[in-house]
Amino acid sequence: MQHTADTPAAAPYWMATPSKPKLKLPRGACDAHVHVFGPRARFPFADGRSYTPSDATKEMLFKLHARLGIEHCVIVQPNCHGTDISVTADAIAATGQAYKGIALVPTNVSDAELKRLDAAGLCGARFHYMRHLSKGAPIDAAIALGQRLADIGWHLQIHMEANLIGDMTPALKRAACPVVIDHMGRLDASLGLEQPAFRDLLALMANKNVWIKVSGADRITRQGPPYADAIPFARKLVAEFGDRVVWGTDWPHPNHTHVPDDGLLVDCLAEIAPSEAARQALLVDNPQRFYRFAPARKLHGAPS
């Protein structure tokens, strides 16, 4: 556990200048999974966190999105900032809610706090079931919270190990609100499309209340860039559940095995969603319908 304010930061997880994508994204494209870290002097990290990242500020994010051709975004509250969503709310406010956010909350969060977060542009609650992050709330408690989330138009976002998908499916199917699965369920691409975890994921996706982020090709790969072993999983999910898929870069790529090139991640979309219609749904129509962004605007930090 890391408690002190002066804990040294890890080396940056991101490329200072990613490649310029060859693929031109449709107007209104959304990056549905990023984090903002710091600046630490203004937004201190939480005691008890499992990692201490270098600052990855909203201005850096806006500059990246201008380079990639992205106009909307979902900022996911990072575990290292705990349940103090100030850093995420600050970034959302700078966009006039053209970017939205996902909160980390306790399962006994008050209705007043949910309303405050909703007004700040948050629209979902994330729960972790990953060994490298702090222990998540019991899944039954998260599902029980889902009824109150449904009442304010929010959803549950679940980040879990692939070997938990089958066991957690009965609970997730009971959710009163939509459920979003992070990073293709954190599969192991080397195990192939017929692996039990992917079969479990496809069975879960048969429930029309469940959405999935076809982000994380760079996390489920066992071959590294350009992620040829991971692309088929994302492509199959887009092909079969094209109205319930969204995509994200996962910038600034915390707790990773390598430093991904965000330009390459964009170019992977040509294979993940091969047609213009599929990319329009994945990047524009689905996220707009689900997250309800305010109109895009010029952002401070993005190049002119």
FIDOPA-377770 format. One record per residue (C-alpha): x, y, z; residue in three letters. Coordinates in nm, 3 decimals. Layout:
N
{site {X Y Z} 'ALA'};
...
This chain:
304
{site {0.000 0.000 0.000} 'MET'};
{site {0.117 0.351 -0.077} 'GLN'};
{site {0.009 0.622 0.165} 'HIS'};
{site {0.246 0.915 0.153} 'THR'};
{site {0.200 1.225 -0.058} 'ALA'};
{site {0.563 1.210 -0.171} 'ASP'};
{site {0.564 0.856 -0.315} 'THR'};
{site {0.763 0.870 -0.642} 'PRO'};
{site {0.553 0.849 -0.956} 'ALA'};
{site {0.589 0.565 -1.204} 'ALA'};
{site {0.740 0.641 -1.543} 'ALA'};
{site {0.480 0.768 -1.795} 'PRO'};
{site {0.261 0.493 -1.937} 'TYR'};
{site {0.191 0.681 -2.261} 'TRP'};
{site {0.373 0.793 -2.576} 'MET'};
{site {0.454 1.162 -2.581} 'ALA'};
{site {0.377 1.177 -2.954} 'THR'};
{site {0.173 0.883 -3.083} 'PRO'};
{site {0.155 0.820 -3.455} 'SER'};
{site {-0.100 1.009 -3.662} 'LYS'};
{site {-0.374 0.758 -3.752} 'PRO'};
{site {-0.416 0.661 -4.115} 'LYS'};
{site {-0.786 0.596 -4.051} 'LEU'};
{site {-1.007 0.905 -4.052} 'LYS'};
{site {-1.269 0.873 -3.783} 'LEU'};
{site {-1.631 0.977 -3.842} 'PRO'};
{site {-1.739 1.316 -3.713} 'ARG'};
{site {-1.848 1.297 -3.350} 'GLY'};
{site {-1.626 0.997 -3.273} 'ALA'};
{site {-1.604 0.893 -2.908} 'CYS'};
{site {-1.320 0.750 -2.700} 'ASP'};
{site {-1.528 0.569 -2.438} 'ALA'};
{site {-1.251 0.479 -2.193} 'HIS'};
{site {-0.976 0.707 -2.061} 'VAL'};
{site {-0.845 0.824 -1.724} 'HIS'};
{site {-0.708 1.155 -1.601} 'VAL'};
{site {-0.433 1.159 -1.336} 'PHE'};
{site {-0.361 1.478 -1.146} 'GLY'};
{site {-0.195 1.718 -1.163} 'PRO'};
{site {-0.101 1.568 -0.830} 'ARG'};
{site {-0.037 1.904 -0.667} 'ALA'};
{site {-0.404 1.994 -0.724} 'ARG'};
{site {-0.569 1.650 -0.711} 'PHE'};
{site {-0.382 1.432 -0.459} 'PRO'};
{site {-0.384 1.056 -0.497} 'PHE'};
{site {-0.577 0.839 -0.251} 'ALA'};
{site {-0.412 0.674 0.047} 'ASP'};
{site {-0.400 0.297 0.009} 'GLY'};
{site {-0.374 0.310 -0.370} 'ARG'};
{site {-0.197 0.025 -0.551} 'SER'};
{site {-0.008 0.246 -0.798} 'TYR'};
{site {0.121 0.605 -0.828} 'THR'};
{site {0.113 0.729 -1.188} 'PRO'};
{site {0.279 1.026 -1.346} 'SER'};
{site {0.045 1.318 -1.410} 'ASP'};
{site {-0.173 1.270 -1.719} 'ALA'};
{site {-0.379 1.587 -1.727} 'THR'};
{site {-0.696 1.689 -1.904} 'LYS'};
{site {-0.496 1.923 -2.130} 'GLU'};
{site {-0.281 1.629 -2.241} 'MET'};
{site {-0.596 1.429 -2.310} 'LEU'};
{site {-0.754 1.708 -2.515} 'PHE'};
{site {-0.436 1.740 -2.722} 'LYS'};
{site {-0.432 1.365 -2.787} 'LEU'};
{site {-0.796 1.365 -2.895} 'HIS'};
{site {-0.737 1.654 -3.135} 'ALA'};
{site {-0.458 1.449 -3.294} 'ARG'};
{site {-0.672 1.136 -3.321} 'LEU'};
{site {-0.991 1.306 -3.445} 'GLY'};
{site {-1.204 1.241 -3.135} 'ILE'};
{site {-1.478 1.479 -3.016} 'GLU'};
{site {-1.646 1.295 -2.728} 'HIS'};
{site {-1.507 1.089 -2.444} 'CYS'};
{site {-1.588 0.894 -2.129} 'VAL'};
{site {-1.346 0.964 -1.842} 'ILE'};
{site {-1.335 0.674 -1.599} 'VAL'};
{site {-1.249 0.766 -1.239} 'GLN'};
{site {-0.908 0.608 -1.173} 'PRO'};
{site {-0.851 0.377 -0.880} 'ASN'};
{site {-0.549 0.579 -0.765} 'CYS'};
{site {-0.775 0.880 -0.700} 'HIS'};
{site {-1.026 0.668 -0.508} 'GLY'};
{site {-1.383 0.789 -0.465} 'THR'};
{site {-1.291 1.159 -0.473} 'ASP'};
{site {-1.410 1.232 -0.826} 'ILE'};
{site {-1.279 1.591 -0.831} 'SER'};
{site {-1.018 1.517 -1.099} 'VAL'};
{site {-1.275 1.357 -1.329} 'THR'};
{site {-1.544 1.619 -1.267} 'ALA'};
{site {-1.293 1.897 -1.338} 'ASP'};
{site {-1.207 1.749 -1.678} 'ALA'};
{site {-1.573 1.697 -1.767} 'ILE'};
{site {-1.657 2.055 -1.669} 'ALA'};
{site {-1.387 2.186 -1.903} 'ALA'};
{site {-1.571 2.022 -2.194} 'THR'};
{site {-1.920 2.143 -2.106} 'GLY'};
{site {-2.015 1.774 -2.071} 'GLN'};
{site {-1.913 1.692 -2.427} 'ALA'};
{site {-1.715 1.438 -2.224} 'TYR'};
{site {-1.895 1.233 -1.958} 'LYS'};
{site {-1.764 1.029 -1.667} 'GLY'};
{site {-1.783 0.707 -1.468} 'ILE'};
{site {-1.758 0.720 -1.088} 'ALA'};
{site {-1.612 0.496 -0.823} 'LEU'};
{site {-1.865 0.490 -0.539} 'VAL'};
{site {-1.934 0.274 -0.235} 'PRO'};
{site {-2.245 0.058 -0.267} 'THR'};
{site {-2.408 0.257 0.015} 'ASN'};
{site {-2.356 0.590 -0.163} 'VAL'};
{site {-2.634 0.833 -0.078} 'SER'};
{site {-2.900 0.940 -0.324} 'ASP'};
{site {-2.789 1.300 -0.270} 'ALA'};
{site {-2.432 1.214 -0.372} 'GLU'};
{site {-2.553 1.030 -0.682} 'LEU'};
{site {-2.756 1.337 -0.780} 'LYS'};
{site {-2.450 1.559 -0.727} 'ARG'};
{site {-2.237 1.335 -0.945} 'LEU'};
{site {-2.508 1.316 -1.209} 'ASP'};
{site {-2.522 1.696 -1.228} 'ALA'};
{site {-2.142 1.698 -1.272} 'ALA'};
{site {-2.168 1.478 -1.583} 'GLY'};
{site {-2.111 1.134 -1.432} 'LEU'};
{site {-2.342 0.864 -1.565} 'CYS'};
{site {-2.224 0.527 -1.432} 'GLY'};
{site {-2.054 0.346 -1.144} 'ALA'};
{site {-1.754 0.117 -1.194} 'ARG'};
{site {-1.666 -0.186 -0.985} 'PHE'};
{site {-1.337 -0.375 -1.007} 'HIS'};
{site {-1.286 -0.749 -0.981} 'TYR'};
{site {-0.916 -0.752 -1.072} 'MET'};
{site {-0.627 -0.886 -0.864} 'ARG'};
{site {-0.403 -0.582 -0.928} 'HIS'};
{site {-0.658 -0.332 -0.794} 'LEU'};
{site {-0.813 -0.292 -0.450} 'SER'};
{site {-1.083 -0.544 -0.367} 'LYS'};
{site {-1.420 -0.462 -0.517} 'GLY'};
{site {-1.758 -0.463 -0.349} 'ALA'};
{site {-1.942 -0.798 -0.346} 'PRO'};
{site {-2.114 -0.836 -0.680} 'ILE'};
{site {-2.455 -0.878 -0.515} 'ASP'};
{site {-2.411 -0.540 -0.345} 'ALA'};
{site {-2.320 -0.378 -0.678} 'ALA'};
{site {-2.627 -0.535 -0.841} 'ILE'};
{site {-2.847 -0.409 -0.557} 'ALA'};
{site {-2.712 -0.057 -0.617} 'LEU'};
{site {-2.812 -0.101 -0.983} 'GLY'};
{site {-3.177 -0.034 -0.895} 'GLN'};
{site {-3.091 0.311 -0.765} 'ARG'};
{site {-2.865 0.370 -1.064} 'LEU'};
{site {-3.152 0.281 -1.296} 'ALA'};
{site {-3.368 0.543 -1.126} 'ASP'};
{site {-3.129 0.822 -1.236} 'ILE'};
{site {-3.043 0.679 -1.578} 'GLY'};
{site {-2.701 0.542 -1.482} 'TRP'};
{site {-2.534 0.208 -1.558} 'HIS'};
{site {-2.294 -0.035 -1.394} 'LEU'};
{site {-1.947 -0.076 -1.541} 'GLN'};
{site {-1.770 -0.401 -1.454} 'ILE'};
{site {-1.395 -0.460 -1.481} 'HIS'};
{site {-1.326 -0.827 -1.416} 'MET'};
{site {-1.085 -1.110 -1.475} 'GLU'};
{site {-1.183 -1.335 -1.766} 'ALA'};
{site {-1.215 -1.641 -1.543} 'ASN'};
{site {-1.493 -1.467 -1.347} 'LEU'};
{site {-1.726 -1.403 -1.642} 'ILE'};
{site {-1.919 -1.729 -1.614} 'GLY'};
{site {-1.955 -1.711 -1.237} 'ASP'};
{site {-2.069 -1.350 -1.242} 'MET'};
{site {-2.316 -1.386 -1.529} 'THR'};
{site {-2.623 -1.482 -1.317} 'PRO'};
{site {-2.577 -1.172 -1.100} 'ALA'};
{site {-2.512 -0.941 -1.396} 'LEU'};
{site {-2.829 -1.065 -1.568} 'LYS'};
{site {-3.028 -0.950 -1.263} 'ARG'};
{site {-2.913 -0.589 -1.292} 'ALA'};
{site {-3.194 -0.334 -1.311} 'ALA'};
{site {-2.974 -0.095 -1.509} 'CYS'};
{site {-2.754 -0.149 -1.815} 'PRO'};
{site {-2.420 -0.323 -1.756} 'VAL'};
{site {-2.100 -0.238 -1.946} 'VAL'};
{site {-1.815 -0.491 -1.956} 'ILE'};
{site {-1.467 -0.338 -1.972} 'ASP'};
{site {-1.189 -0.434 -2.213} 'HIS'};
{site {-1.354 -0.739 -2.372} 'MET'};
{site {-1.365 -0.911 -2.034} 'GLY'};
{site {-0.983 -0.913 -2.007} 'ARG'};
{site {-0.956 -1.232 -2.214} 'LEU'};
{site {-0.630 -1.407 -2.300} 'ASP'};
{site {-0.608 -1.380 -2.678} 'ALA'};
{site {-0.362 -1.670 -2.700} 'SER'};
{site {-0.638 -1.911 -2.594} 'LEU'};
{site {-0.838 -1.848 -2.913} 'GLY'};
{site {-1.199 -1.773 -2.998} 'LEU'};
{site {-1.322 -2.108 -2.865} 'GLU'};
{site {-1.189 -2.057 -2.512} 'GLN'};
{site {-1.446 -2.103 -2.232} 'PRO'};
{site {-1.415 -1.743 -2.112} 'ALA'};
{site {-1.504 -1.604 -2.455} 'PHE'};
{site {-1.796 -1.845 -2.486} 'ARG'};
{site {-1.912 -1.722 -2.146} 'ASP'};
{site {-1.878 -1.362 -2.264} 'LEU'};
{site {-2.082 -1.426 -2.579} 'LEU'};
{site {-2.351 -1.594 -2.369} 'ALA'};
{site {-2.360 -1.293 -2.134} 'LEU'};
{site {-2.387 -1.057 -2.432} 'MET'};
{site {-2.702 -1.238 -2.543} 'ALA'};
{site {-2.871 -1.034 -2.269} 'ASN'};
{site {-2.971 -0.708 -2.436} 'LYS'};
{site {-2.909 -0.517 -2.113} 'ASN'};
{site {-2.533 -0.579 -2.147} 'VAL'};
{site {-2.291 -0.362 -2.345} 'TRP'};
{site {-1.920 -0.413 -2.402} 'ILE'};
{site {-1.613 -0.200 -2.464} 'LYS'};
{site {-1.406 -0.344 -2.747} 'VAL'};
{site {-1.112 -0.161 -2.598} 'SER'};
{site {-0.811 -0.346 -2.464} 'GLY'};
{site {-0.677 -0.529 -2.770} 'ALA'};
{site {-0.342 -0.411 -2.633} 'ASP'};
{site {-0.421 -0.573 -2.296} 'ARG'};
{site {-0.556 -0.911 -2.408} 'ILE'};
{site {-0.281 -0.963 -2.670} 'THR'};
{site {0.002 -1.206 -2.603} 'ARG'};
{site {0.185 -1.110 -2.924} 'GLN'};
{site {0.210 -0.731 -2.879} 'GLY'};
{site {0.157 -0.466 -3.147} 'PRO'};
{site {-0.018 -0.465 -3.392} 'PRO'};
{site {-0.234 -0.702 -3.182} 'TYR'};
{site {-0.323 -0.947 -3.457} 'ALA'};
{site {-0.414 -1.214 -3.200} 'ASP'};
{site {-0.661 -0.982 -3.023} 'ALA'};
{site {-0.840 -0.818 -3.317} 'ILE'};
{site {-1.062 -1.122 -3.398} 'PRO'};
{site {-1.230 -1.103 -3.056} 'PHE'};
{site {-1.321 -0.737 -3.102} 'ALA'};
{site {-1.433 -0.795 -3.461} 'ARG'};
{site {-1.666 -1.079 -3.358} 'LYS'};
{site {-1.820 -0.869 -3.080} 'LEU'};
{site {-1.883 -0.582 -3.321} 'VAL'};
{site {-2.027 -0.817 -3.583} 'ALA'};
{site {-2.265 -0.989 -3.340} 'GLU'};
{site {-2.360 -0.705 -3.103} 'PHE'};
{site {-2.312 -0.398 -3.320} 'GLY'};
{site {-2.574 -0.188 -3.140} 'ASP'};
{site {-2.422 -0.248 -2.791} 'ARG'};
{site {-2.051 -0.191 -2.848} 'VAL'};
{site {-1.833 0.111 -2.778} 'VAL'};
{site {-1.457 0.159 -2.806} 'TRP'};
{site {-1.184 0.341 -2.618} 'GLY'};
{site {-0.808 0.393 -2.612} 'THR'};
{site {-0.768 0.339 -2.234} 'ASP'};
{site {-0.523 0.633 -2.232} 'TRP'};
{site {-0.292 0.683 -2.042} 'PRO'};
{site {-0.264 0.301 -2.022} 'HIS'};
{site {-0.202 0.243 -1.650} 'PRO'};
{site {-0.053 -0.081 -1.516} 'ASN'};
{site {0.047 -0.203 -1.861} 'HIS'};
{site {0.303 -0.442 -2.007} 'THR'};
{site {0.413 -0.194 -2.275} 'HIS'};
{site {0.350 0.162 -2.397} 'VAL'};
{site {0.075 0.148 -2.662} 'PRO'};
{site {0.068 0.380 -2.962} 'ASP'};
{site {-0.274 0.548 -2.960} 'ASP'};
{site {-0.252 0.614 -3.333} 'GLY'};
{site {-0.210 0.240 -3.392} 'LEU'};
{site {-0.507 0.168 -3.164} 'LEU'};
{site {-0.720 0.393 -3.386} 'VAL'};
{site {-0.592 0.222 -3.700} 'ASP'};
{site {-0.693 -0.116 -3.554} 'CYS'};
{site {-1.053 0.002 -3.592} 'LEU'};
{site {-1.028 -0.060 -3.967} 'ALA'};
{site {-1.017 -0.432 -3.882} 'GLU'};
{site {-1.234 -0.429 -3.570} 'ILE'};
{site {-1.520 -0.252 -3.749} 'ALA'};
{site {-1.443 -0.298 -4.120} 'PRO'};
{site {-1.729 -0.097 -4.270} 'SER'};
{site {-1.807 0.273 -4.239} 'GLU'};
{site {-2.151 0.180 -4.106} 'ALA'};
{site {-2.000 -0.037 -3.833} 'ALA'};
{site {-1.759 0.239 -3.732} 'ARG'};
{site {-2.038 0.497 -3.731} 'GLN'};
{site {-2.234 0.279 -3.486} 'ALA'};
{site {-1.932 0.190 -3.270} 'LEU'};
{site {-1.782 0.537 -3.245} 'LEU'};
{site {-2.073 0.780 -3.284} 'VAL'};
{site {-2.427 0.646 -3.268} 'ASP'};
{site {-2.395 0.392 -2.985} 'ASN'};
{site {-2.198 0.616 -2.747} 'PRO'};
{site {-2.421 0.917 -2.813} 'GLN'};
{site {-2.732 0.711 -2.739} 'ARG'};
{site {-2.580 0.558 -2.427} 'PHE'};
{site {-2.385 0.846 -2.271} 'TYR'};
{site {-2.593 1.145 -2.394} 'ARG'};
{site {-2.306 1.387 -2.459} 'PHE'};
{site {-2.351 1.760 -2.485} 'ALA'};
{site {-2.240 1.908 -2.820} 'PRO'};
{site {-1.866 1.902 -2.887} 'ALA'};
{site {-1.670 2.223 -2.838} 'ARG'};
{site {-1.317 2.358 -2.878} 'LYS'};
{site {-1.114 2.247 -2.576} 'LEU'};
{site {-0.834 2.429 -2.398} 'HIS'};
{site {-0.514 2.231 -2.449} 'GLY'};
{site {-0.609 2.100 -2.793} 'ALA'};
{site {-0.401 2.246 -3.076} 'PRO'};
{site {-0.564 2.512 -3.292} 'SER'};
